[in-house]
Amino acid sequence: MQTIQSSIVRGVIGLLVVTYVFVVASARAAGADTIWHIKAVHPEGRLLDVKAIDKQGNIYDVKAIEVHGNRHLLDIKAMVGGKRIPVKVLVSEDKLEPVKAILDDGTILDIKALTSDGKRLDVKGVQRSGAIIDIKAIGPDGQYYGVKAISPRGNLYDVKGIKMMEDRVEARVHGVDVAAHIKALPQVIYESD
């Protein structure tokens, strides 16, 4: 009888060890969320921080979120008070489409690229190609600066607006009409004709 009980206990302990190893291995394979930096690339190669700014002038990080190792499509969020706040292209009649963060109460935060001398450059949707909207910082001379996501490992992704529906209003987030979602995507190489 004791031999049977001992075998059962060893079997249960073995099962627990195998389960623990599986859970730990799965968690490591899935990985925790990885935070990528969002930067605008100046034509001279300098990187400009891209930040969310409220009406009082408070500055918040804007980051790309790689969820559990999924690098296909990264969410872009403003980090405000420990929360991840959505960053979207808003519905507008303007030629250059506004890129903003939207707080839970519907308050809109500006998204700006910050220069080393303290200037704040607009970040806008500047051109549509089908369902993709090019997101750029706009320099003082009107020149467009690419907006990129940079991983801790040095990977570089494009930041784009993405429309998933043909409707003008893609979604309503906290009472604000959204034209497109903003995501970081692997870069696509275009071959010239």
C-alpha positions as CSV (number, residue, x, y, z in Angstrom):
1,M,0.0,0.0,0.0
2,Q,2.8,2.4,0.9
3,T,4.5,1.6,-2.4
4,I,1.3,2.5,-4.3
5,Q,0.9,5.8,-2.3
6,S,4.6,6.6,-2.9
7,S,4.2,6.0,-6.6
8,I,1.1,8.2,-6.8
9,V,2.9,11.0,-4.9
10,R,6.0,10.8,-7.2
11,G,3.6,10.8,-10.2
12,V,1.8,13.9,-9.0
13,I,5.1,15.6,-8.2
14,G,6.4,14.7,-11.7
15,L,3.2,16.0,-13.3
16,L,3.5,19.3,-11.3
17,V,7.2,19.7,-12.4
18,V,6.3,19.0,-16.0
19,T,3.4,21.5,-15.8
20,Y,5.6,24.1,-14.2
21,V,8.3,23.7,-16.9
22,F,5.7,23.9,-19.6
23,V,4.1,27.0,-18.1
24,V,7.5,28.7,-17.7
25,A,8.7,27.7,-21.2
26,S,5.4,29.0,-22.7
27,A,5.6,32.3,-20.9
28,R,9.2,32.7,-22.1
29,A,8.3,31.8,-25.7
30,A,5.3,34.2,-25.6
31,G,7.4,36.8,-23.9
32,A,6.3,39.9,-22.0
33,D,5.3,43.0,-23.8
34,T,8.3,44.8,-25.3
35,I,8.3,48.6,-25.5
36,W,9.6,50.2,-28.7
37,H,10.6,53.9,-29.0
38,I,8.8,56.2,-31.4
39,K,11.1,58.7,-33.1
40,A,10.9,61.1,-36.1
41,V,13.9,60.9,-38.3
42,H,15.4,64.3,-39.3
43,P,16.8,64.4,-42.9
44,E,20.3,64.8,-41.4
45,G,19.9,61.6,-39.4
46,R,19.1,63.0,-36.0
47,L,16.3,61.3,-34.1
48,L,13.5,63.4,-32.5
49,D,11.4,62.2,-29.6
50,V,7.7,61.8,-30.4
51,K,5.6,62.7,-27.4
52,A,2.0,63.4,-26.3
53,I,1.4,66.8,-24.8
54,D,-1.7,67.9,-22.9
55,K,-3.1,71.5,-22.7
56,Q,-1.1,72.2,-19.5
57,G,2.2,71.4,-21.4
58,N,2.8,68.0,-19.6
59,I,4.8,65.7,-21.8
60,Y,4.1,61.9,-22.1
61,D,6.0,59.1,-23.9
62,V,4.6,57.6,-27.0
63,K,5.6,54.0,-27.5
64,A,4.9,51.0,-29.8
65,I,3.9,47.9,-27.9
66,E,5.0,44.4,-29.0
67,V,2.6,42.1,-27.3
68,H,3.9,38.7,-26.3
69,G,6.5,38.6,-29.0
70,N,4.1,39.4,-31.8
71,R,6.0,41.7,-34.2
72,H,3.6,41.7,-37.1
73,L,1.5,44.7,-36.0
74,L,2.4,46.9,-33.0
75,D,0.0,49.2,-31.2
76,I,1.0,52.8,-30.7
77,K,0.1,54.2,-27.3
78,A,0.7,57.3,-25.2
79,M,1.9,56.4,-21.7
80,V,-0.1,58.6,-19.3
81,G,-0.3,58.0,-15.6
82,G,0.7,54.4,-16.0
83,K,-2.0,53.7,-18.6
84,R,-1.7,53.0,-22.3
85,I,-3.8,55.6,-24.1
86,P,-4.8,55.1,-27.8
87,V,-3.1,57.2,-30.5
88,K,-5.3,57.6,-33.6
89,V,-5.8,59.6,-36.8
90,L,-8.9,61.7,-36.1
91,V,-11.6,62.5,-38.5
92,S,-11.0,66.0,-40.0
93,E,-11.6,68.2,-43.0
94,D,-7.9,69.3,-42.9
95,K,-5.7,68.2,-45.8
96,L,-3.1,66.9,-43.2
97,E,-4.9,64.5,-40.9
98,P,-4.5,65.1,-37.1
99,V,-2.7,62.5,-35.1
100,K,-3.8,62.6,-31.4
101,A,-4.0,60.6,-28.2
102,I,-7.4,60.2,-26.6
103,L,-7.8,60.0,-22.8
104,D,-10.6,57.9,-21.3
105,D,-12.7,61.0,-20.8
106,G,-12.4,62.1,-24.4
107,T,-9.7,64.7,-23.8
108,I,-7.4,65.0,-26.8
109,L,-3.6,65.2,-26.4
110,D,-1.4,66.6,-29.2
111,I,1.3,64.3,-30.7
112,K,4.5,66.3,-31.5
113,A,8.1,65.6,-32.4
114,L,10.4,67.5,-30.2
115,T,13.6,69.1,-31.5
116,S,16.8,69.6,-29.5
117,D,16.1,73.3,-29.4
118,G,12.6,72.9,-27.9
119,K,10.5,73.3,-31.0
120,R,7.4,71.1,-31.2
121,L,6.7,69.8,-34.7
122,D,3.2,68.6,-35.7
123,V,2.8,64.9,-36.4
124,K,0.1,64.3,-39.1
125,G,-1.3,61.9,-41.6
126,V,0.1,63.4,-44.8
127,Q,-0.9,61.0,-47.6
128,R,-3.1,58.0,-48.3
129,S,-2.4,55.0,-50.4
130,G,-5.4,52.8,-50.3
131,A,-5.9,51.8,-46.6
132,I,-2.5,53.1,-45.5
133,I,-1.8,56.6,-44.3
134,D,1.7,57.9,-44.1
135,I,2.5,59.4,-40.7
136,K,5.1,62.2,-40.7
137,A,6.5,64.9,-38.5
138,I,6.4,68.3,-40.3
139,G,9.6,70.3,-40.2
140,P,9.7,74.1,-39.9
141,D,10.2,74.3,-43.7
142,G,7.3,72.0,-44.5
143,Q,9.6,69.0,-45.1
144,Y,8.3,65.6,-43.9
145,Y,10.3,63.6,-41.4
146,G,9.6,59.8,-41.3
147,V,8.1,58.5,-38.0
148,K,9.6,55.2,-36.9
149,A,9.4,52.6,-34.1
150,I,12.7,51.4,-32.9
151,S,13.0,48.2,-30.8
152,P,15.4,47.6,-27.9
153,R,17.2,45.2,-30.3
154,G,17.6,47.9,-33.0
155,N,14.7,46.8,-35.3
156,L,13.2,49.7,-37.3
157,Y,9.4,49.7,-38.3
158,D,7.3,52.3,-40.1
159,V,4.5,54.0,-38.2
160,K,1.4,54.2,-40.3
161,G,-2.3,54.9,-40.1
162,I,-4.4,51.9,-41.1
163,K,-8.0,52.0,-42.2
164,M,-9.8,48.7,-41.8
165,M,-13.2,49.9,-43.1
166,E,-14.2,52.1,-46.0
167,D,-16.3,54.4,-43.9
168,R,-15.0,57.8,-43.1
169,V,-15.4,57.2,-39.4
170,E,-13.4,54.0,-38.6
171,A,-14.4,54.0,-34.9
172,R,-15.5,56.1,-32.0
173,V,-13.0,56.1,-29.1
174,H,-14.1,57.7,-25.9
175,G,-16.6,59.8,-27.8
176,V,-14.1,61.0,-30.5
177,D,-14.5,60.1,-34.2
178,V,-11.4,58.2,-35.4
179,A,-10.4,58.0,-39.1
180,A,-7.7,55.3,-38.7
181,H,-5.7,53.3,-36.2
182,I,-2.0,53.9,-35.9
183,K,0.3,50.9,-35.9
184,A,4.0,50.1,-36.4
185,L,4.7,47.7,-39.3
186,P,7.8,46.1,-40.7
187,Q,9.2,48.2,-43.5
188,V,8.2,47.5,-47.0
189,I,10.8,47.9,-49.8
190,Y,9.2,49.6,-52.9
191,E,10.9,48.7,-56.1
192,S,11.0,51.5,-58.6
193,D,9.7,50.9,-62.2
